[in-house]
Amino acid sequence: MAMKVAYIILAHKNPLQVSRLISRLNYEDSLFVIHVDLNTDIYPFKNELSKYSNLYFTTKRYKTNWGGFNTVKATIELLKLAVENETETIVFISGQDYPIMSNNSLKQYLNNYNGKALIEYETGSLNKTLPNRTNRYYFADYFKYNKTGVFDYKKVPIIPRILTKILPKRNFLKGFVPFVGRVWFILPLNIAKYFVEKYNSNTTFNNFYKFTISSDEMYFQTLLLNSHFAENTINLQTTYADYNAPNPVIWKSKDLELLKKQTTPFARKFDTNIDEKILDLIDKEILNA
């Protein structure tokens, strides 16, 4: 029997591109759950994606400002629907990702890691001398910390900068070791349930991360690696991206050979408004090869 897989997707633009992504992953026993950012009109997505009978939209939607805790909330909404549908494996991607592994290879990849959590992580800092993501108060859900797509703390609005400066330094959560990493992951059902349960029950943990910066790159790693599930967790990149630019590089046709060399199931970031041909080339030379 084929493994039942839920692809949970954060989307905020390009419904046609999201549809193309889904059509590529739409094999037997796959299911799709979409969170469309509250800043975005959902109706073009509903119109384009209504053709998929195995697709669900989250009822709750959030405005996911860069660096804000609302991205964690949106991810939890995605996980809830995956859990309700009892999917064996949950794959977390964005609407600007694309597979760089054929469906047969992806199925084998997921089977090889069945029961394991795949997520990137490293230990965070407990040093309070210099500001970091957790040891000061930040307010990214309430102010635009990154208006241009290129983060520069000097360009953050003056009010949150003053608040961060005058409010006391923060101690990390008692009994926890901090971990950080990239957002995207692949989980078995039991760990997805654990995330939802902890989100629903541990208000102290949630309230702490509400006032950090880029909590989505810490929240799940810290929950997971401070639990008994740590022994079932593999430090592994599942989505290839180049973060050497201020934002992830948008892949173009010239990058095909580089993408061919990667061993991750997915890559990001793609934007069909900038270069759609790269997806055509991936289809032809990687996915249909």
N, C-alpha and C positions, 0 to 999 in steps of 0.2 A: 504493500500500500504506500502511495506517495505521501511524503511529509506535508502536512498542512502549514503553509507559510503565510504570515501577514506582513505585508510591506506597509509600514506606517510612514507617512510622508508629510513634511512641513512644506507648504506651498504659499507663495505670495505674488506670483506673476506667471505669465505665459501659459494659459490653460492648454493650448495646443501642444506645447512642449511636454507638459505633465501627462497629457494623453498619450503622447508618443512613448514616454517612459513606461507607462502602465502597459501599453500594448506589447512592449518588449518583454515584460515580466509576467504576462498573463497566461500562465500555463496551468495545468491541472492542479487543483487544490490550493491555488493562490487566492489571497484576499487582500484588498487594499483599503486603507483607512487614511483619509485626508483631513488635515487641518489647514483651512484657508485663513490667512491672517485677517484679523478684523479691520485692518486698514485697507483691505482689498475687497472689491465687489465680488461676492461669491457666485453670482448668477452666471457669468461666462464659464466658470468651472462646472457648475451644475449642468448647464446646457451641453457642454462638450463631453462631460464624463458620464452622462446619464445612460450611455450605451453599455456601460459595464454593470452587470447584475451583481457582481461580487465586490462592489465598492460602496463604502460608507463615508459620510462626512461627519465630523464631530459636531455635536449640537452646540457645545460651548466653544466659543472662539475668543482669542485674545489678540490684543495689539502687542506684537513682539518687538519692542524696541531693542536695538543692539545692546547687548550686555545685561538685559533685564531678566528678572525671575519669571516673567510671563512665558518665556520660551520653555521653562521647566513645566509650567502649568499646561501649556499646549501639548507637550510631550506626554504628560500624564493622561490627558484626554485621549490621545491616540492609543496609549497602552491599555486604557480601560476597555476600549472597543475590541482590541485584539484579544484581551483576556476573556471578555464575554463570549467571544467566538471560539474559545478553546483552541487557538492555533498553537501548534507545537513549537514553532520558531517565529520570532519577531525580528524583522530587519528594519532598522531605522535609517531613512535616507531623506534627502530634500528633493523638491521638485526640479532642482537644477543639477541633479545627479544623472548618471547614465551607466548602464552595465558595460563593463569591458571584459566580460566573461560570458560565454554562451550559456543558455539556460541549462543544458546538460551538465556543463562544468560547474555552474552555480549550484545545481542540485547535489552534485557530488561533494562540493565544498561544504554545503550545509550539513550533509550527512556525516562528513568527516569530523565536524565539530559539534555534532548533536549532543545536547545537554550542557554545553559550555557557553559561557558569556564571553564574547569577543569585544574588547573595548580598549582604547589606548589610555594609558595612565602613567603618571609618575608621582612621587611623593611631593606634596606641597610644603610651603615654609611656615614655621611657627614663629619666626623672628618678627618682632613688632617694631624694630628700630626703623626700618624703611617701609613705606606703604606697599602693600600688595593687595591682591584681590579680596582678601577676607579680613584683614586686620584694621580696616577703616570702614566707615559707613559710606555706601554709595546708593544712588537713587535713580538708576537707569530706567525703571518703569515709569518714572514721573517726569524725567527730563531727557532731552535728546543728547546723548553723549557722543554720537557719531553721525552728524547730519550729512556729511559728504561721502561717507564710505571709507574714509581714511582717518583712523582714530588719532586724535591729537588732544591730550588732556588739557592743553592750554586753550583749546577751543570749546571745551565743555562750558555750558552756561555758568554764570558767576554764582548763582544761588547754591547749586549743589556743590560747587567747589568750596564755597565758604563753609557749608555744613560739614563736608568731609574734613575740613581743616580744624573746625572748632569742637566737633564732637569727640568724645574720648576714643582712644584706641580700643580695639576689640580683642578679647580673648577668644581663642578657637573653642569649639564645642567640647565640653568636658567628656572624656572617654573616647574621643574620636581622633584618628590621625587624618590629616587632610590629604586629598589626592586631586590631581588635575589631569586633564586630557582633552582630546577632541570630542565633539558632540556625538558622533555617529556610532552605532553599536549593533550587534546581533545578540539576541537573548533567547534562552529557552523559556517556556511558559512559566515555570515555577519562579524564576527570577523576575519576570515581568509582573507576576502577582505580588511578589515581595515589594517591588517598587511602589505599586499602587497602594498596598496596605500601609506601608510606612508613610507615604505622602498623606494618606487619610488620617493617620493616628499620631504622627510625631510633629506636632505644631512647633515645638522648640526648634527642631531641625529646619523646618520650613521657614520660620521667622528669621532664623540666623541668615539663611541664604537669600532671603528677599532683599537684603541690604549689602550684598556683595556685588562684584562686577563680573559679568560672564559666568553666572552661576550654573548655566547649562553645561559648562565645561568642567564642573567640579561636583555638582550635586550627586549625580548617579555613580560616579567613580567612588566618592567618599562613602555613600551608603553601601555599595557593593563590597568594597575592600575592607570595610570594618564589620562585615557579617560572616557567617559560616559559609556563605557562597564564594568567599575569596578563593577557596581551593578549587573551585570550578571556573575560575576566571583566567582568561589568557590575554596578555597584553599584546594586542594585535590590531593593526590598522585595517579597517574594512573598506574605507573610501579613500582613494588616492587624491591628494590635492597638493598644490604648491603654495605654501604660505609665506614664501620669501618676499612676496609683494605685500603692500599694506592690507590687501584682501586676497582671498584665494584667486589665483590666476584664472582667467576665463580661457578655456582651451579652444584652440583654433585648428584649422586644417593642418597647419605646419607642425602641430604637436602629435600627429598620429603615431609616428615611430616611437616617441617617448611613451605614449599610452600603451602601445603594444608590449612594452617591456615590463609592465606592472603585473603584480600577482594578486592584487586586490580585486574583489568582485565588482567594485564600482569606482567611478572617478567623478570629481566635481572640480570646477564649476563650468557649466555649459550655459550658453544663452543664444537661442536661435535668432534673436534680434541682431546679434553681432556676427555669428558664424554658424549657420545651420549645416553647412557642408560637412563639418567634422562628425556630426552624428551619422550622416550618410556613409562616410568613410568607415566609421566604426561598425556600422551594420554590415557593410560589404566585406571588410578585410579582417574583422575580428569575430563578430557574432555569427556571420554566415559563412565563414571560411571553412 
